[in-house]
Amino acid sequence: MRTRCVMTLRRAIERYHELLTPEVAAESQALLDEQLLSRGLFFGDRALCTVLRPRLLLGEQYGYVQQRCALLLAAFARALRAALGDPAVLDQFGLEDWERTLVEFDPGFREASPTSRLDAFYDADAGPLYFTEYNAETPAGLAYGDALSDAFLALPVAGDFLREYELRPLPARHGVLFPLLDSFRSWRGAREQPRIAILDWREVPTYNEFMLFERYFHALGIPCVIADPREVAYDNGRLVCGDFHITLIYKRVLLSELVARGGIDHPVIRAVRDRAACMVNPFRCKILHKKASLAVLSDERNAHLFTAEQRDAIDAHIPWTRVVAERTTVYQGDRIDLVPWIAANRDTLVLKPNDEYGGKGIVLGWEVDDDTWSDAVASALEAPSIVQRRIRLPTEPYPSFVDGSVQFTDRMVDLAPFVSHGRYVEGCLTRLGTTPLLNVTAGGGSTVPTFVTARR
């Protein structure tokens, strides 16, 4: 079946490319530029999308991703429960002291990460699916992706393609809406309309996405403002931004930045701890958000925490990952002395700080010399970090309209499924790049919508 899927998908991609004649490509690019501008589809001052084809998947392939994600999410849930019940397990996640204090707080609803995103690489040709990070704190891209899908469906090339193939978008905004509402109702104990504040610094490059969410909530009749943490106050049991009373915080600000700038007694943190406002995602999201969460799943000493089916999924889909520490562990069946082994195998390894984003601090062993790698290993021993086995990144050709002609470039492709209620996939993000760090925040690449396609 895999061979049939691969051939069918390749033919769909080839047909899309055939339809991009210079005239159609020029019209499509002009409309895409207009749509990016009118919809605010920019990351800072950079256009989100620089290519003319969306990511295409077959229904069987998207279903496979959903099914495998569900297995791993159940394993993450088990690891979280173990961490909340056993300090020795919690130690493995590498939380700061202030984080350990905050995660003890019961948010008033079940999920630690009602909305989240798994970052993965899926090679539709060869079949491997690897999950390299879990953004369990502040996943971005959901509203961007929905707006990009609408923009792409209006392109002339899409109209031609739709005569022969279906294009089913994978909307994601409702995958945030319902976890927000459900968490609030559980916290409040009643079906009451929340008053939402989308919380982050006004200067962040994702501000345009906050505006998309604000319009979305308003269209549904839900009061909403975009609030900078420097502009909120907590007085007389009410969290406010100006004269707007906040009862539900859609938290996009990172807790580490909030505490670094405002301290552990910031008005937002005090209001949440006093149960004057509900916050999604809550403090406990920090546990699974740590990159060490993948090491907890991958580490042989934690195998007893998971079912046999979950262990098989972990082995199949999470690259070998460990917290960097002076210890022995197992790699491909052999016991190794971890730190000397890391030092001797840089060509196959990646070092990542435990709690950074946007590619910050990541060291790709095969791209640096021995001295740089040695320094990186020493730094990883000083600050919580993980080491992860290198994986092969899939590539696909993507068309751009440059200087009056269509140009095709092989680009590395990731797949980042959005997760609702910590349990199931609701849409996904696709990023393209020409370097191994496929991250818009890191300053490169492009975002494209993802569609499920089928021959009519």
TORDOTI-62864 format. One record per residue (C-alpha): residue number from 1; x, y, z negated. Coordinates in steps of 0.1 Angstrom, whole numbers, plus 2048, in hexadecimal, padded with zeros to 3 digits. Each point is the difference from the previous one (the first is absolute). Last residue first. Example, Ala and Ser with C-alpha at 12.3 -4.5 7.8 and 13.67 -1.06 7.14 Angstrom:
<recs>
+-------+-----+-----+-----+
| vexvo |  c1 |  c2 |  c3 |
+-------+-----+-----+-----+
|     2 | 889 | 7F5 | 7B9 |
|     1 | 7F2 | 7DE | 7F9 |
+-------+-----+-----+-----+
</recs>
This chain:
<recs>
+-------+-----+-----+-----+
| vexvo |  c1 |  c2 |  c3 |
+-------+-----+-----+-----+
|   456 | 78E | 882 | 855 |
|   455 | 823 | 7F7 | 7F5 |
|   454 | 807 | 806 | 7DB |
|   453 | 810 | 81B | 7EC |
|   452 | 804 | 808 | 7DB |
|   451 | 80D | 824 | 7FD |
|   450 | 81B | 810 | 7EB |
|   449 | 806 | 826 | 801 |
|   448 | 823 | 80D | 806 |
|   447 | 819 | 811 | 7EA |
|   446 | 821 | 80B | 80D |
|   445 | 825 | 7FD | 7F7 |
|   444 | 818 | 816 | 7EE |
|   443 | 805 | 817 | 7E2 |
|   442 | 802 | 7E9 | 7E2 |
|   441 | 7DC | 80A | 7F8 |
|   440 | 7F5 | 7F0 | 821 |
|   439 | 80F | 7DF | 7F6 |
|   438 | 80C | 7E4 | 816 |
|   437 | 823 | 7FE | 7F0 |
|   436 | 810 | 7E7 | 819 |
|   435 | 805 | 81A | 81B |
|   434 | 7ED | 806 | 820 |
|   433 | 7DF | 803 | 7EE |
|   432 | 7DB | 7F8 | 801 |
|   431 | 7E7 | 800 | 7E4 |
|   430 | 7DF | 7ED | 7FE |
|   429 | 7E7 | 805 | 7E4 |
|   428 | 7E5 | 7E7 | 7F7 |
|   427 | 7DB | 7FB | 7FB |
|   426 | 7ED | 7F3 | 7E2 |
|   425 | 814 | 7E3 | 7F1 |
|   424 | 7F4 | 7EE | 7E1 |
|   423 | 807 | 7FC | 7DB |
|   422 | 80E | 81E | 7EE |
|   421 | 7DE | 811 | 801 |
|   420 | 808 | 80A | 824 |
|   419 | 821 | 7FA | 812 |
|   418 | 80E | 811 | 81E |
|   417 | 815 | 7EA | 817 |
|   416 | 822 | 80E | 80A |
|   415 | 80D | 7F2 | 821 |
|   414 | 823 | 809 | 80D |
|   413 | 80D | 805 | 823 |
|   412 | 823 | 805 | 80D |
|   411 | 7FF | 812 | 822 |
|   410 | 808 | 7F6 | 823 |
|   409 | 7FD | 81E | 816 |
|   408 | 7EA | 805 | 81E |
|   407 | 800 | 821 | 813 |
|   406 | 7E3 | 80E | 813 |
|   405 | 809 | 81E | 815 |
|   404 | 7FA | 826 | 801 |
|   403 | 81D | 80A | 7E9 |
|   402 | 7F7 | 7E6 | 7E6 |
|   401 | 7DF | 7ED | 7FC |
|   400 | 807 | 7E5 | 7E6 |
|   399 | 7FA | 7DB | 804 |
|   398 | 807 | 7E5 | 7E5 |
|   397 | 813 | 7E0 | 804 |
|   396 | 7FE | 7E8 | 7E2 |
|   395 | 819 | 7F7 | 7E6 |
|   394 | 800 | 7E9 | 7E1 |
|   393 | 819 | 806 | 7E4 |
|   392 | 815 | 7E2 | 7F6 |
|   391 | 802 | 7FD | 7DB |
|   390 | 81C | 809 | 7E8 |
|   389 | 7FE | 7EF | 7DD |
|   388 | 7F7 | 818 | 7E4 |
|   387 | 814 | 80F | 7E4 |
|   386 | 7ED | 814 | 7E5 |
|   385 | 808 | 81E | 7EC |
|   384 | 7FE | 80E | 7DC |
|   383 | 81C | 81A | 7FC |
|   382 | 823 | 7F7 | 7F5 |
|   381 | 803 | 7DE | 810 |
|   380 | 7F3 | 80E | 821 |
|   379 | 81B | 81B | 7FE |
|   378 | 81B | 7E5 | 7FF |
|   377 | 7F0 | 7EE | 81D |
|   376 | 7FF | 821 | 814 |
|   375 | 825 | 807 | 7F9 |
|   374 | 809 | 7DD | 80C |
|   373 | 7EB | 805 | 81F |
|   372 | 811 | 821 | 808 |
|   371 | 822 | 7F0 | 7FC |
|   370 | 7F7 | 7E2 | 815 |
|   369 | 7F3 | 815 | 81E |
|   368 | 7DC | 809 | 806 |
|   367 | 7E6 | 7F7 | 81A |
|   366 | 7FE | 7DB | 7F9 |
|   365 | 7F9 | 806 | 7DB |
|   364 | 7E2 | 816 | 805 |
|   363 | 7FF | 818 | 7E3 |
|   362 | 7DF | 80E | 7F5 |
|   361 | 803 | 81F | 7EA |
|   360 | 7E2 | 812 | 80D |
|   359 | 7ED | 7ED | 81B |
|   358 | 7E1 | 816 | 7FC |
|   357 | 7FA | 7F4 | 7DC |
|   356 | 813 | 7FA | 7E1 |
|   355 | 7FA | 7E9 | 7E1 |
|   354 | 816 | 7E2 | 7FE |
|   353 | 81D | 80D | 816 |
|   352 | 805 | 7EA | 81E |
|   351 | 81E | 7EB | 80B |
|   350 | 7FE | 7EC | 821 |
|   349 | 812 | 7DF | 807 |
|   348 | 80C | 7EA | 81D |
|   347 | 820 | 812 | 80B |
|   346 | 807 | 80A | 7DB |
|   345 | 808 | 7DC | 7F6 |
|   344 | 81F | 801 | 7EA |
|   343 | 7F5 | 81C | 7E8 |
|   342 | 7DE | 7F0 | 7FC |
|   341 | 811 | 7DF | 7F7 |
|   340 | 816 | 810 | 7E6 |
|   339 | 7E1 | 810 | 7F1 |
|   338 | 7E9 | 7E1 | 800 |
|   337 | 816 | 7E3 | 7F4 |
|   336 | 7EF | 7E6 | 816 |
|   335 | 7ED | 7E0 | 7FC |
|   334 | 7F9 | 7F0 | 822 |
|   333 | 7DD | 7F6 | 80D |
|   332 | 7FD | 81C | 819 |
|   331 | 80B | 81A | 7E6 |
|   330 | 7FC | 7F7 | 7DB |
|   329 | 809 | 817 | 7E2 |
|   328 | 81D | 808 | 7EA |
|   327 | 801 | 821 | 7ED |
|   326 | 810 | 822 | 7FF |
|   325 | 7E4 | 815 | 80E |
|   324 | 7F1 | 80C | 820 |
|   323 | 7DB | 7F7 | 800 |
|   322 | 7FB | 7E5 | 819 |
|   321 | 7EF | 7FB | 821 |
|   320 | 7FF | 7E3 | 819 |
|   319 | 7E9 | 80C | 81C |
|   318 | 7DC | 7FE | 7F7 |
|   317 | 7EA | 7EF | 81A |
|   316 | 806 | 7DB | 801 |
|   315 | 80E | 7FA | 7DD |
|   314 | 7E5 | 816 | 7F1 |
|   313 | 7E5 | 7EF | 814 |
|   312 | 80C | 7DE | 7F4 |
|   311 | 801 | 80C | 7DC |
|   310 | 7DC | 80D | 804 |
|   309 | 7F4 | 7DE | 80C |
|   308 | 812 | 7EE | 7E3 |
|   307 | 7F0 | 818 | 7E7 |
|   306 | 814 | 81B | 7F0 |
|   305 | 80F | 809 | 7DE |
|   304 | 815 | 7E1 | 7FE |
|   303 | 816 | 80C | 81C |
|   302 | 80C | 81D | 7EB |
|   301 | 824 | 7F3 | 7FA |
|   300 | 803 | 7FA | 825 |
|   299 | 7FF | 825 | 808 |
|   298 | 7EC | 80A | 81F |
|   297 | 7E0 | 80D | 7EF |
|   296 | 814 | 814 | 7E6 |
|   295 | 818 | 80B | 81B |
|   294 | 7E2 | 80E | 814 |
|   293 | 7F5 | 813 | 7E1 |
|   292 | 823 | 80E | 7FD |
|   291 | 7F7 | 819 | 81B |
|   290 | 7EC | 811 | 7E4 |
|   289 | 7DC | 807 | 80C |
|   288 | 7F4 | 7E1 | 7EE |
|   287 | 807 | 80E | 7DE |
|   286 | 7FA | 825 | 808 |
|   285 | 7DC | 7F9 | 808 |
|   284 | 7FA | 7FE | 7DB |
|   283 | 7FE | 826 | 7FD |
|   282 | 7E0 | 801 | 814 |
|   281 | 7FB | 802 | 826 |
|   280 | 7E6 | 80F | 7FD |
|   279 | 7FB | 817 | 7E3 |
|   278 | 7E1 | 805 | 7EB |
|   277 | 7FD | 820 | 7EC |
|   276 | 7F8 | 80A | 7DC |
|   275 | 80B | 7DD | 7F5 |
|   274 | 818 | 810 | 7E7 |
|   273 | 81D | 7ED | 811 |
|   272 | 7F4 | 80E | 822 |
|   271 | 7FD | 823 | 7F3 |
|   270 | 822 | 7FF | 7F0 |
|   269 | 811 | 7F3 | 81F |
|   268 | 7EF | 81A | 816 |
|   267 | 809 | 81C | 7E7 |
|   266 | 825 | 7F6 | 801 |
|   265 | 80A | 7F2 | 7DE |
|   264 | 819 | 7E6 | 80E |
|   263 | 813 | 81D | 811 |
|   262 | 7F5 | 818 | 81B |
|   261 | 81B | 7FE | 81B |
|   260 | 810 | 7DE | 7F9 |
|   259 | 7DF | 7F2 | 7F3 |
|   258 | 7ED | 809 | 820 |
|   257 | 81D | 7F5 | 816 |
|   256 | 802 | 7DE | 7EF |
|   255 | 7DA | 7FD | 801 |
|   254 | 801 | 805 | 826 |
|   253 | 7E5 | 818 | 80C |
|   252 | 7E5 | 7F1 | 815 |
|   251 | 7E8 | 7FA | 7E4 |
|   250 | 7DB | 801 | 809 |
|   249 | 7F6 | 80F | 7DF |
|   248 | 7DC | 7FC | 7F5 |
|   247 | 7EE | 817 | 7E7 |
|   246 | 80E | 821 | 80B |
|   245 | 7ED | 820 | 7F7 |
|   244 | 806 | 81A | 81B |
|   243 | 802 | 824 | 7F3 |
|   242 | 825 | 803 | 806 |
|   241 | 80C | 7DC | 800 |
|   240 | 7F1 | 7F1 | 7E1 |
|   239 | 804 | 7E3 | 7E8 |
|   238 | 7E6 | 804 | 7E4 |
|   237 | 803 | 7F5 | 7DC |
|   236 | 801 | 824 | 7F3 |
|   235 | 81D | 809 | 816 |
|   234 | 815 | 7EC | 819 |
|   233 | 80E | 816 | 81C |
|   232 | 808 | 7F9 | 824 |
|   231 | 814 | 817 | 817 |
|   230 | 823 | 7F1 | 7FC |
|   229 | 7F2 | 7DE | 808 |
|   228 | 7F6 | 80D | 823 |
|   227 | 7DB | 7F9 | 806 |
|   226 | 7EE | 7F8 | 821 |
|   225 | 7DB | 803 | 7F8 |
|   224 | 7E2 | 7E9 | 802 |
|   223 | 7DB | 7FF | 7F9 |
|   222 | 7F1 | 7E0 | 810 |
|   221 | 7E4 | 806 | 81A |
|   220 | 80D | 7E6 | 818 |
|   219 | 80C | 81A | 818 |
|   218 | 812 | 811 | 7E3 |
|   217 | 813 | 7DF | 7F9 |
|   216 | 80C | 7FE | 824 |
|   215 | 809 | 825 | 802 |
|   214 | 816 | 7FC | 7E1 |
|   213 | 80F | 7E0 | 80E |
|   212 | 80B | 812 | 820 |
|   211 | 80D | 81D | 7EC |
|   210 | 814 | 7E8 | 7EA |
|   209 | 80E | 7F2 | 821 |
|   208 | 80D | 822 | 809 |
|   207 | 812 | 803 | 7DF |
|   206 | 816 | 7E2 | 809 |
|   205 | 81F | 815 | 804 |
|   204 | 800 | 80A | 7DB |
|   203 | 7FF | 825 | 7F9 |
|   202 | 7DE | 801 | 7EE |
|   201 | 80C | 7E8 | 7E5 |
|   200 | 7E8 | 7E3 | 7FB |
|   199 | 7DE | 7F9 | 7F2 |
|   198 | 7E1 | 7FA | 814 |
|   197 | 7E6 | 80C | 7E7 |
|   196 | 7DE | 7EE | 801 |
|   195 | 7E0 | 809 | 7ED |
|   194 | 7EF | 7DF | 7FB |
|   193 | 7DB | 7F9 | 807 |
|   192 | 7F3 | 7EA | 7E4 |
|   191 | 7F7 | 7DB | 800 |
|   190 | 807 | 7F9 | 7DB |
|   189 | 81B | 7F1 | 7E9 |
|   188 | 817 | 81E | 807 |
|   187 | 81F | 7EA | 804 |
|   186 | 7EE | 7E5 | 813 |
|   185 | 7EE | 81A | 816 |
|   184 | 821 | 812 | 806 |
|   183 | 812 | 7E0 | 80B |
|   182 | 7E4 | 7F7 | 817 |
|   181 | 7FF | 822 | 810 |
|   180 | 826 | 801 | 806 |
|   179 | 801 | 7DC | 80B |
|   178 | 7E3 | 808 | 818 |
|   177 | 80F | 81F | 810 |
|   176 | 824 | 7F3 | 805 |
|   175 | 7F7 | 7E2 | 816 |
|   174 | 7E5 | 818 | 80F |
|   173 | 81E | 813 | 80E |
|   172 | 80E | 7E1 | 812 |
|   171 | 7F1 | 7FC | 822 |
|   170 | 80E | 7E3 | 815 |
|   169 | 7F7 | 80A | 824 |
|   168 | 7F2 | 7E6 | 818 |
|   167 | 80C | 804 | 824 |
|   166 | 7EF | 7E8 | 818 |
|   165 | 811 | 7F9 | 821 |
|   164 | 7F8 | 803 | 826 |
|   163 | 7EC | 821 | 803 |
|   162 | 80F | 80B | 7DF |
|   161 | 823 | 803 | 80F |
|   160 | 7F4 | 81B | 818 |
|   159 | 7F0 | 814 | 7E3 |
|   158 | 81F | 7FA | 7EB |
|   157 | 816 | 80F | 81C |
|   156 | 7EA | 81F | 801 |
|   155 | 805 | 806 | 7DA |
|   154 | 7E1 | 802 | 7EA |
|   153 | 806 | 7DF | 7EE |
|   152 | 823 | 80D | 7F7 |
|   151 | 7F2 | 81E | 7ED |
|   150 | 7E7 | 7EC | 7EC |
|   149 | 81B | 7E7 | 7F7 |
|   148 | 817 | 81D | 7F6 |
|   147 | 7E5 | 80E | 7E9 |
|   146 | 7FC | 7DE | 7EF |
|   145 | 826 | 7FC | 7FC |
|   144 | 805 | 822 | 7F1 |
|   143 | 7E5 | 7F9 | 7E7 |
|   142 | 811 | 7E0 | 7F5 |
|   141 | 824 | 80C | 803 |
|   140 | 80C | 802 | 7DC |
|   139 | 802 | 7E7 | 7E4 |
|   138 | 805 | 810 | 7DE |
|   137 | 808 | 7E6 | 7E5 |
|   136 | 800 | 7DC | 80B |
|   135 | 817 | 805 | 81E |
|   134 | 80C | 7DC | 802 |
|   133 | 820 | 7FA | 813 |
|   132 | 811 | 7E7 | 817 |
|   131 | 7E4 | 7EA | 80B |
|   130 | 80A | 7E8 | 81C |
|   129 | 7EA | 7F0 | 81B |
|   128 | 812 | 7E9 | 819 |
|   127 | 7EC | 7F6 | 81F |
|   126 | 81A | 801 | 81D |
|   125 | 7EC | 815 | 818 |
|   124 | 7E9 | 813 | 7E7 |
|   123 | 81E | 809 | 7EB |
|   122 | 7F1 | 80E | 7E0 |
|   121 | 814 | 817 | 7EA |
|   120 | 7F1 | 80B | 7DF |
|   119 | 7F8 | 81D | 7E9 |
|   118 | 7E3 | 7F8 | 7E9 |
|   117 | 7EA | 81D | 7F7 |
|   116 | 7EB | 809 | 7E2 |
|   115 | 7DE | 80C | 7F4 |
|   114 | 7F0 | 7F2 | 7E0 |
|   113 | 823 | 7FC | 7F2 |
|   112 | 7FF | 7F5 | 7DB |
|   111 | 7DE | 7F1 | 806 |
|   110 | 7E7 | 7FA | 7E4 |
|   109 | 7F1 | 821 | 7F5 |
|   108 | 802 | 815 | 7E1 |
|   107 | 824 | 80C | 805 |
|   106 | 80E | 7EB | 7E2 |
|   105 | 820 | 812 | 7F5 |
|   104 | 81D | 7E9 | 7FA |
|   103 | 80D | 80A | 822 |
|   102 | 807 | 823 | 7F2 |
|   101 | 819 | 7F6 | 7E6 |
|   100 | 813 | 7E8 | 817 |
|    99 | 802 | 81D | 819 |
|    98 | 80F | 817 | 7E6 |
|    97 | 81B | 7E6 | 7F8 |
|    96 | 809 | 7FB | 825 |
|    95 | 7F3 | 7E1 | 811 |
|    94 | 818 | 7E5 | 80E |
|    93 | 7E7 | 7E7 | 80C |
|    92 | 812 | 7E3 | 7EF |
|    91 | 7F9 | 80E | 7DE |
|    90 | 7DB | 7FB | 805 |
|    89 | 806 | 7DB | 801 |
|    88 | 812 | 801 | 7DE |
|    87 | 7E6 | 817 | 7F2 |
|    86 | 7E5 | 7E5 | 806 |
|    85 | 7DB | 808 | 803 |
|    84 | 800 | 81E | 817 |
|    83 | 81C | 7F0 | 815 |
|    82 | 7EE | 7DF | 803 |
|    81 | 7E0 | 811 | 80C |
|    80 | 815 | 814 | 81A |
|    79 | 811 | 7E1 | 80C |
|    78 | 7DE | 7EE | 805 |
|    77 | 7F3 | 81E | 813 |
|    76 | 81F | 800 | 816 |
|    75 | 7F9 | 7DB | 808 |
|    74 | 7DC | 808 | 809 |
|    73 | 80D | 81B | 817 |
|    72 | 817 | 7E7 | 810 |
|    71 | 7E3 | 7E9 | 809 |
|    70 | 7EA | 81C | 80C |
|    69 | 81C | 80D | 816 |
|    68 | 803 | 7DE | 811 |
|    67 | 7DB | 801 | 809 |
|    66 | 800 | 824 | 80C |
|    65 | 81F | 7FB | 816 |
|    64 | 7F1 | 7E0 | 80F |
|    63 | 7E0 | 812 | 808 |
|    62 | 813 | 81C | 811 |
|    61 | 811 | 7E5 | 816 |
|    60 | 7E1 | 7EE | 808 |
|    59 | 7EE | 820 | 80A |
|    58 | 81C | 808 | 818 |
|    57 | 817 | 81D | 7F8 |
|    56 | 808 | 820 | 813 |
|    55 | 815 | 81D | 7F2 |
|    54 | 7F4 | 820 | 812 |
|    53 | 810 | 80C | 820 |
|    52 | 808 | 823 | 80B |
|    51 | 81E | 809 | 7EA |
|    50 | 80B | 81E | 7EB |
|    49 | 7E8 | 7FD | 7E2 |
|    48 | 801 | 811 | 7DF |
|    47 | 809 | 822 | 80E |
|    46 | 81B | 810 | 7EA |
|    45 | 7FA | 821 | 7ED |
|    44 | 7F9 | 7EF | 7DE |
|    43 | 7F3 | 7DE | 80C |
|    42 | 7E8 | 80B | 81A |
|    41 | 7DE | 7F4 | 80B |
|    40 | 7ED | 820 | 7F9 |
|    39 | 7E1 | 7F6 | 813 |
|    38 | 802 | 81C | 819 |
|    37 | 826 | 7FD | 805 |
|    36 | 802 | 7DB | 804 |
|    35 | 7E1 | 800 | 816 |
|    34 | 80E | 81A | 818 |
|    33 | 821 | 7ED | 803 |
|    32 | 7ED | 7E0 | 806 |
|    31 | 7EB | 811 | 81B |
|    30 | 81F | 80D | 812 |
|    29 | 811 | 7DE | 7FC |
|    28 | 7E2 | 7ED | 80F |
|    27 | 7FD | 817 | 81E |
|    26 | 825 | 7FD | 807 |
|    25 | 7FF | 7DA | 7FB |
|    24 | 7E2 | 7FD | 817 |
|    23 | 812 | 813 | 81C |
|    22 | 822 | 7EE | 7FB |
|    21 | 7EE | 7DF | 800 |
|    20 | 7FA | 7F1 | 7DE |
|    19 | 7E8 | 7E4 | 80B |
|    18 | 81D | 7E8 | 804 |
|    17 | 80B | 806 | 7DC |
|    16 | 7DD | 7F6 | 7F3 |
|    15 | 801 | 7E1 | 816 |
|    14 | 822 | 7F6 | 7F3 |
|    13 | 7F4 | 803 | 7DC |
|    12 | 7E2 | 7EB | 807 |
|    11 | 815 | 7E6 | 812 |
|    10 | 818 | 7FE | 7E3 |
|     9 | 7E3 | 7FB | 7E8 |
|     8 | 7F2 | 7E3 | 814 |
|     7 | 822 | 7F0 | 804 |
|     6 | 808 | 803 | 7DA |
|     5 | 7DD | 7F3 | 7F7 |
|     4 | 803 | 7E2 | 817 |
|     3 | 823 | 7F8 | 7F2 |
|     2 | 7F3 | 803 | 7DC |
|     1 | 7E3 | 7E8 | 808 |
+-------+-----+-----+-----+
</recs>
